[in-house]
Amino acid sequence: MAEKKVKINSDVELWSDSLGDPSDPTLILIHGAGAQATWFDDELCGLLVSAGRHVIRFDHRDSGASTARPYEEAPYNMEDLASDAIAVLDAYGVDSAHIVGLSIGGAIALYCGINHPERVKTLTAIYSSPILPLTIQAFLLGEKPECDLPLALPADYPELVKVMTELQLHPPETRQEHVDALLEALSLGGGSLYPFDEVRWRPVIEQSYDRATDWDMRNNLYQAILASESDMRPRLRDVAIPTLVISGSEDAVPKWQQGKAIADAVKNGTFELIEGTGHSIHVGVYPIWVDAIIKHTA
């Protein structure tokens, strides 16, 4: 593993690392909001490396060990985050790569395909959506935007809303409280076949808290979502890059129909549905992800 800080501009540096042989085809992994590069853990990356892929992962701005600043001082949107991913490829001397994004990272990957198609060999969007601003407005803000795709509303998931409300009323203060709060929220995002594994994830979250430049700034990415266009599909219709979309049958936000809408919108899309999984990461789905990604990027 080789760590590298990637300078985006005079104010922003992104933490990154790479695994595997740089002469192999490169995969760049893009995580979602509130997450860190290390959530694509060494086991998952090791499976991809063993299958003959060079893997790059990085922390978004305001996340993990990257530069963190108040959003109002340096606002950005998902297209800016896509440009960050391309800058990471530049730093590693990679002309073009297979881009894999999870959750919000999937939408960022799609923006790489829209704005930088010459740098993209294939796209993979996992547990993602072309209408993320609308999903945030509906689920987190309780609004009811007009949309032709199903949206999750707070009333649909009372347990998760209860946890989120409690966090707003009584924000965690200590390291332990922050770790416990995030673990509780993540535990409600699993599925019936692949439930959240707290024993496995507790040390990951603890490490995430310790390595974060500013733990609270990680939620700035939600503001970046809301600053982006509501529906990507009109622009996705011009994307001819081979695109794999993987959704979970029990994903609450976004619902699997939103993932299928990505595959339907692009010119060369493939859709795969994983039964019994929600929005959280589970080691049990690693073989499914890896098999699909390796075939797609062959």
Secondary structure, 3 states (H helix, E strand, C coil): CEEEEEECCCCCEEEEEEECCCCCCEEEEECCCCCCHHHCCHHHHHHHHHCCCEEEEECCCCCCCCCCCCCCCCCCCHHHHHHHHHHHHHHCCCCCEEEEEECHHHHHHHHHHHHCHHHEEEEEEECCCCCHHHHHHHHCCCCCCCCCCCCCCHHHCHHHHHHHHHHHHCCCCCHHHHHHHHHHHHHCCCCCCCCCCHHHHHHHHHHHHHHCCCHHHHHHHHHHHHCCCCCCHHHHCCCCCCEEEEEECCCCCCCHHHHHHHHHHCCCEEEEEECCCCCCCCHHHHHHHHHHHHHHCC
